[in-house]
Amino acid sequence: QVQLVESGGGLVQAGGSLRLSCAASGRTLSGYVMGWFRQAPGKEREFVARITWSTTNTYYTDSVKGRFTISRDNAKNTVYLQMNSLKPEDTAVYYCAASPLRSGWSVSESDYDYWGQGTQVTVSS
């Protein structure tokens, strides 16, 4: 069992930056993949980025490439999402997710077994 707690959300003006954190507990994350998803009001939850814990291989959805960076701190069992050049359309609840690494790209909700409660990110224009 893995418990995930997100933090770092808030209100920021367009063009600004935020760093989200996701602290994991319950087990070591070697062999796991960690993902960030987001859900805007009235929309379905969508994939943002993911990182494989052991190899730190990363993948991003097109809309955040070049602006967002996913990383992890092995000693702190924490994954981060650095978000720069934020846009109003980035406004959403951001969720951290985790799962044992399986085949595939790990970009669907169904690829993940564990979820955090989410943290709100609001970008004003």
N, CA, C and O of each residue as an XYZ file, in Angstrom:
500
protein
N       0.845     -1.196      0.000
C       0.000      0.000      0.000
C       0.878      1.243      0.000
O       1.880      1.309      0.712
N       0.496      2.218     -0.799
C       1.236      3.477     -0.909
C       0.295      4.621     -0.593
O      -0.806      4.695     -1.138
N       0.724      5.514      0.287
C      -0.045      6.723      0.582
C       0.658      7.909     -0.075
O       1.882      8.035     -0.026
N      -0.140      8.765     -0.684
C       0.388      9.921     -1.413
C      -0.256     11.201     -0.891
O      -1.475     11.275     -0.736
N       0.569     12.201     -0.622
C       0.063     13.487     -0.144
C       0.676     14.595     -0.988
O       1.893     14.780     -1.006
N      -0.191     15.333     -1.691
C       0.263     16.440     -2.524
C       0.280     17.737     -1.727
O      -0.461     17.905     -0.758
N       1.143     18.646     -2.160
C       1.185     19.987     -1.587
C       1.784     20.934     -2.621
O       2.342     20.501     -3.629
N       1.658     22.237     -2.355
C       2.287     23.222     -3.211
C       1.358     23.958     -4.153
O       1.792     24.858     -4.872
N       0.094     23.593     -4.162
C      -0.840     24.304     -5.022
C      -1.112     25.712     -4.506
O      -0.692     26.079     -3.408
N      -1.822     26.493     -5.317
C      -2.157     27.840     -4.901
C      -2.620     28.685     -6.064
O      -2.933     28.183     -7.143
N      -2.657     29.992     -5.816
C      -3.083     30.967     -6.819
C      -1.854     31.690     -7.354
O      -1.026     32.172     -6.581
N      -1.738     31.765     -8.658
C      -0.587     32.425     -9.280
C      -1.062     33.148    -10.537
O      -2.030     32.735    -11.176
N      -0.381     34.217    -10.878
C      -0.721     34.947    -12.101
C      -0.147     34.217    -13.316
O       0.826     33.469    -13.211
N      -0.764     34.449    -14.449
C      -0.258     33.874    -15.696
C       1.192     34.264    -15.897
O       1.586     35.408    -15.671
N       1.977     33.290    -16.325
C       3.413     33.506    -16.495
C       4.232     33.137    -15.275
O       5.459     33.066    -15.344
N       3.567     32.905    -14.169
C       4.255     32.563    -12.934
C       4.594     31.090    -12.830
O       4.398     30.319    -13.770
N       5.111     30.713    -11.662
C       5.568     29.341    -11.435
C       5.050     28.798    -10.114
O       4.785     29.547     -9.173
N       4.914     27.496    -10.067
C       4.600     26.770     -8.843
C       5.347     25.451     -8.882
O       5.635     24.924     -9.956
N       5.661     24.919     -7.709
C       6.219     23.573     -7.621
C       5.329     22.722     -6.738
O       5.143     23.013     -5.557
N       4.790     21.683     -7.315
C       3.986     20.728     -6.573
C       4.876     19.614     -6.039
O       5.847     19.206     -6.677
N       4.520     19.136     -4.857
C       5.228     18.009     -4.256
C       4.245     16.891     -3.973
O       3.068     17.125     -3.701
N       4.750     15.682     -4.043
C       3.944     14.513     -3.718
C       4.807     13.609     -2.840
O       5.742     12.972     -3.326
N       4.496     13.558     -1.571
C       5.242     12.735     -0.628
C       4.596     11.364     -0.540
O       3.395     11.238     -0.301
N       5.411     10.342     -0.737
C       4.920      8.967     -0.711
C       5.378      8.258      0.552
O       6.488      8.485      1.034
N       4.531      7.411      1.078
C       4.877      6.604      2.244
C       4.253      5.226      2.096
O       3.340      5.022      1.297
N       4.754      4.305      2.865
C       4.196      2.956      2.846
C       5.132      1.927      2.254
O       5.059      0.751      2.609
N       6.009      2.346      1.360
C       6.992      1.441      0.781
C       7.980      2.262     -0.042
O       7.730      3.425     -0.359
N       9.089      1.644     -0.379
C      10.017      2.298     -1.298
C       9.445      2.228     -2.708
O       8.637      1.354     -3.020
N       9.872      3.153     -3.549
C       9.250      3.292     -4.855
C      10.087      2.733     -5.997
O       9.789      2.970     -7.167
N      11.126      1.996     -5.656
C      11.909      1.329     -6.700
C      11.002      0.410     -7.502
O      10.261     -0.393     -6.935
N      11.061      0.532     -8.831
C      10.196     -0.285     -9.670
C       8.816      0.304     -9.891
O       7.958     -0.324    -10.510
N       8.605      1.499     -9.390
C       7.324      2.175     -9.548
C       7.399      3.266    -10.607
O       8.476      3.738    -10.971
N       6.224      3.651    -11.087
C       6.081      4.829    -11.926
C       5.187      5.815    -11.177
O       4.185      5.433    -10.572
N       5.572      7.092    -11.233
C       4.819      8.155    -10.570
C       4.270      9.094    -11.630
O       4.982      9.481    -12.556
N       3.012      9.455    -11.492
C       2.408     10.325    -12.485
C       1.714     11.510    -11.859
O       1.333     11.485    -10.689
N       1.554     12.550    -12.660
C       0.720     13.695    -12.307
C      -0.415     13.781    -13.314
O      -0.204     13.695    -14.524
N      -1.613     13.953    -12.793
C      -2.811     14.163    -13.595
C      -3.456     15.461    -13.129
O      -3.112     15.991    -12.073
N      -4.389     15.968    -13.922
C      -5.131     17.157    -13.511
C      -6.558     17.078    -14.006
O      -6.859     16.431    -15.009
N      -7.432     17.757    -13.271
C      -8.835     17.800    -13.646
C      -9.344     19.218    -13.511
O      -9.410     19.768    -12.412
N      -9.703     19.803    -14.637
C     -10.271     21.149    -14.658
C     -11.777     21.062    -14.448
O     -12.374     20.013    -14.690
N     -12.397     22.148    -14.001
C     -13.848     22.138    -13.783
C     -14.603     21.729    -15.040
O     -14.385     22.281    -16.119
N     -15.487     20.764    -14.885
C     -16.306     20.327    -16.004
C     -15.609     19.438    -17.008
O     -16.186     19.095    -18.040
N     -14.383     19.064    -16.721
C     -13.623     18.232    -17.658
C     -13.182     16.942    -16.992
O     -13.199     16.818    -15.768
N     -12.791     15.991    -17.810
C     -12.287     14.734    -17.292
C     -10.836     14.903    -16.831
O     -10.122     15.805    -17.269
N     -10.436     14.016    -15.948
C      -9.053     14.031    -15.482
C      -8.139     13.647    -16.631
O      -8.435     12.720    -17.384
N      -7.019     14.367    -16.767
C      -6.102     14.111    -17.872
C      -4.673     13.941    -17.381
O      -4.279     14.481    -16.348
N      -3.918     13.181    -18.146
C      -2.511     12.934    -17.857
C      -1.700     14.205    -18.087
O      -1.951     14.954    -19.031
N      -0.712     14.439    -17.200
C       0.184     15.588    -17.344
C       1.623     15.129    -17.586
O       2.252     15.519    -18.569
N       2.137     14.292    -16.671
C       3.536     13.866    -16.776
C       3.726     12.617    -15.938
O       2.933     12.331    -15.041
N       4.804     11.861    -16.244
C       5.126     10.713    -15.416
C       6.622     10.479    -15.429
O       7.335     10.891    -16.344
N       7.078      9.797    -14.372
C       8.493      9.478    -14.241
C       8.616      8.068    -13.686
O       7.887      7.681    -12.772
N       9.537      7.311    -14.245
C       9.810      5.987    -13.684
C      10.832      6.168    -12.574
O      11.863      6.809    -12.775
N      10.554      5.614    -11.417
C      11.361      5.923    -10.237
C      12.801      5.482    -10.416
O      13.716      6.238    -10.086
N      13.027      4.285    -10.926
C      14.380      3.719    -10.965
C      15.243      4.337    -12.051
O      16.418      4.620    -11.819
N      14.672      4.552    -13.243
C      15.460      5.048    -14.378
C      15.275      6.540    -14.627
O      15.993      7.126    -15.437
N      14.320      7.159    -13.938
C      13.942      8.576    -14.101
C      13.595      8.924    -15.542
O      13.800     10.054    -15.984
N      13.073      7.950    -16.264
C      12.559      8.227    -17.600
C      11.288      9.055    -17.483
O      10.402      8.713    -16.699
N      11.184     10.134    -18.246
C      10.036     11.031    -18.135
C       9.244     11.101    -19.432
O       9.752     10.824    -20.518
N       7.977     11.485    -19.276
C       7.096     11.669    -20.433
C       6.070     12.719    -20.076
O       5.584     12.760    -18.946
N       5.729     13.586    -21.051
C       4.817     14.701    -20.804
C       3.730     14.749    -21.867
O       3.927     14.324    -23.005
N       2.589     15.269    -21.472
C       1.586     15.576    -22.470
C       2.055     16.796    -23.253
O       2.796     17.628    -22.730
N       1.628     16.901    -24.490
C       2.152     17.943    -25.378
C       1.950     19.359    -24.839
O       2.809     20.222    -25.021
N       0.827     19.595    -24.183
C       0.488     20.959    -23.766
C       1.397     21.509    -22.675
O       1.394     22.715    -22.426
N       2.175     20.651    -22.019
C       3.052     21.133    -20.944
C       4.533     20.974    -21.268
O       5.382     21.409    -20.490
N       4.851     20.367    -22.383
C       6.257     20.165    -22.754
C       6.979     21.502    -22.838
O       6.474     22.454    -23.433
N       8.160     21.566    -22.239
C       8.936     22.796    -22.241
C       8.577     23.747    -21.117
O       9.306     24.706    -20.864
N       7.460     23.499    -20.433
C       7.039     24.355    -19.323
C       7.064     23.633    -17.978
O       7.393     24.234    -16.955
N       6.722     22.368    -17.979
C       6.659     21.580    -16.742
C       7.817     20.585    -16.706
O       8.257     20.080    -17.739
N       8.299     20.317    -15.493
C       9.352     19.327    -15.308
C       8.996     18.430    -14.134
O       8.729     18.911    -13.033
N       8.994     17.135    -14.371
C       8.749     16.168    -13.305
C      10.096     15.611    -12.852
O      10.974     15.336    -13.670
N      10.248     15.449    -11.538
C      11.490     14.922    -10.992
C      11.183     14.182     -9.702
O      10.059     14.229     -9.202
N      12.180     13.504     -9.169
C      11.965     12.808     -7.905
C      13.211     12.896     -7.050
O      14.333     13.016     -7.541
N      12.964     12.829     -5.726
C      14.032     12.816     -4.739
C      13.962     11.470     -4.037
O      13.040     11.213     -3.263
N      14.922     10.627     -4.304
C      14.897      9.273     -3.758
C      14.966      9.276     -2.237
O      14.277      8.498     -1.576
N      15.805     10.161     -1.680
C      15.989     10.198     -0.226
C      14.722     10.635      0.495
O      14.458     10.203      1.617
N      13.944     11.486     -0.148
C      12.719     12.000      0.481
C      11.472     11.247      0.037
O      10.371     11.532      0.508
N      11.640     10.287     -0.869
C      10.481      9.541     -1.385
C       9.410     10.493     -1.911
O       8.217     10.305     -1.671
N       9.852     11.501     -2.620
C       8.971     12.578     -3.062
C       9.148     12.826     -4.557
O      10.264     12.792     -5.077
N       8.045     13.074     -5.229
C       8.079     13.454     -6.636
C       7.593     14.894     -6.749
O       6.718     15.326     -5.998
N       8.163     15.627     -7.688
C       7.860     17.034     -7.852
C       7.332     17.308     -9.254
O       7.607     16.567    -10.198
N       6.573     18.383     -9.365
C       6.178     18.889    -10.664
C       6.454     20.389    -10.649
O       5.708     21.160    -10.046
N       7.523     20.791    -11.312
C       7.855     22.201    -11.447
C       7.089     22.752    -12.639
O       7.235     22.268    -13.762
N       6.275     23.763    -12.387
C       5.422     24.322    -13.432
C       5.808     25.772    -13.670
O       5.658     26.612    -12.784
N       6.302     26.064    -14.853
C       6.705     27.415    -15.236
C       5.816     27.933    -16.357
O       5.110     27.166    -17.012
N       5.860     29.229    -16.568
C       5.077     29.862    -17.644
C       3.620     29.406    -17.595
O       3.038     29.017    -18.608
N       3.061     29.464    -16.419
C       1.697     28.960    -16.232
C       0.683     29.784    -17.016
O       0.833     30.994    -17.191
N      -0.350     29.095    -17.480
C      -1.417     29.712    -18.261
C      -2.743     29.481    -17.549
O      -2.869     28.535    -16.771
N      -3.728     30.328    -17.801
C      -5.050     30.111    -17.179
C      -5.609     28.719    -17.460
O      -6.316     28.161    -16.621
N      -5.308     28.160    -18.607
C      -5.817     26.825    -18.932
C      -5.129     25.716    -18.139
O      -5.530     24.556    -18.232
N      -4.104     26.052    -17.364
C      -3.492     25.076    -16.461
C      -4.265     24.958    -15.142
O      -3.962     24.096    -14.317
N      -5.247     25.813    -14.952
C      -6.061     25.779    -13.742
C      -6.774     24.436    -13.617
O      -7.492     24.013    -14.524
N      -6.567     23.778    -12.489
C      -7.134     22.444    -12.275
C      -6.757     21.959    -10.883
O      -5.930     22.560    -10.198
N      -7.380     20.864    -10.486
C      -6.895     20.107     -9.331
C      -5.864     19.120     -9.853
O      -6.131     18.360    -10.783
N      -4.694     19.138     -9.249
C      -3.601     18.265     -9.684
C      -3.484     17.084     -8.728
O      -3.470     17.246     -7.508
N      -3.400     15.900     -9.312
C      -3.333     14.662     -8.548
C      -2.028     13.931     -8.824
O      -1.541     13.883     -9.954
N      -1.486     13.373     -7.773
C      -0.321     12.503     -7.867
C      -0.814     11.055     -7.873
O      -1.786     10.721     -7.195
N      -0.148     10.214     -8.630
C      -0.533      8.815     -8.709
C       0.713      7.932     -8.757
O       1.791      8.375     -9.154
N       0.545      6.684     -8.347
C       1.674      5.757     -8.309
C       1.219      4.352     -8.666
O       0.068      3.974     -8.445
N       2.144      3.594     -9.220
C       1.832      2.210     -9.548
C       3.116      1.438     -9.792
O       4.114      2.026    -10.209
N       3.115      0.139     -9.544
C       4.220     -0.680    -10.031
C       4.316     -0.529    -11.549
O       3.302     -0.512    -12.247
N       5.534     -0.421    -12.043
C       5.719     -0.207    -13.462
C       5.276     -1.430    -14.253
O       5.710     -2.549    -13.977
N       4.417     -1.214    -15.232
C       3.947     -2.281    -16.105
C       4.279     -1.909    -17.542
O       4.886     -0.865    -17.783
N       3.898     -2.729    -18.485
C       4.153     -2.395    -19.880
C       3.267     -1.230    -20.288
O       2.219     -0.995    -19.686
N       3.692     -0.506    -21.312
C       2.917      0.630    -21.790
C       3.519      1.951    -21.355
O       4.570      1.988    -20.716
N       2.844      3.036    -21.708
C       3.374      4.371    -21.485
C       2.992      4.958    -20.131
O       3.530      5.989    -19.730
N       2.071      4.312    -19.428
C       1.639      4.802    -18.111
C       1.080      6.215    -18.207
O       1.484      7.100    -17.452
N       0.146      6.428    -19.139
C      -0.461      7.742    -19.318
C      -1.962      7.729    -19.091
O      -2.625      8.746    -19.294
N      -2.509      6.599    -18.674
C      -3.948      6.497    -18.420
C      -4.210      6.348    -16.932
O      -3.381      5.832    -16.181
N      -5.388      6.814    -16.526
C      -5.756      6.652    -15.121
C      -5.727      5.193    -14.693
O      -5.345      4.871    -13.568
N      -6.129      4.327    -15.589
C      -6.201      2.905    -15.259
C      -4.824      2.272    -15.069
O      -4.729      1.143    -14.588
N      -3.777      2.969    -15.433
C      -2.420      2.454    -15.243
C      -1.939      2.616    -13.806
O      -0.888      2.086    -13.445
N      -2.690      3.339    -12.983
C      -2.233      3.693    -11.643
C      -3.119      3.099    -10.563
O      -4.344      3.079    -10.684
N      -2.475      2.614     -9.501
C      -3.181      1.950     -8.407
C      -3.452      2.862     -7.218
O      -4.420      2.658     -6.485
N      -2.608      3.863     -7.025
C      -2.696      4.699     -5.827
C      -2.789      6.162     -6.234
O      -2.146      6.607     -7.185
N      -3.617      6.907     -5.479
C      -3.873      8.306     -5.801
C      -3.838      9.169     -4.546
O      -4.219      8.737     -3.458
N      -3.369     10.400     -4.727
C      -3.469     11.380     -3.664
C      -4.811     12.083     -3.710
O      -5.649     11.803     -4.567
N      -5.002     13.001     -2.774
C      -6.282     13.717     -2.664
C      -6.375     14.914     -3.606
O      -7.469     15.415     -3.865
N      -5.251     15.369     -4.111
C      -5.265     16.480     -5.046
C      -4.919     17.802     -4.389
O      -5.118     17.991     -3.189
N      -4.397     18.715     -5.199
C      -4.095     20.069     -4.752
C      -4.524     21.045     -5.845
O      -4.278     20.816     -7.029
N      -5.169     22.133     -5.431
C      -5.741     23.081     -6.384
C      -4.670     24.031     -6.913
O      -3.892     24.599     -6.146
N      -4.643     24.193     -8.217
C      -3.797     25.194     -8.875
C      -4.710     26.126     -9.651
O      -5.482     25.689    -10.504
N      -4.617     27.411     -9.349
C      -5.430     28.411    -10.044
C      -4.515     29.456    -10.650
O      -3.707     30.071     -9.954
N      -4.646     29.653    -11.956
C      -3.827     30.617    -12.676
C      -4.727     31.737    -13.167
O      -5.635     31.508    -13.966
N      -4.479     32.934    -12.694
C      -5.300     34.082    -13.081
C      -4.697     34.776    -14.299
O      -3.482     34.782    -14.496
N      -5.574     35.357    -15.105
C      -5.109     36.026    -16.327
C      -4.811     37.489    -16.083
O      -4.410     38.199    -17.006
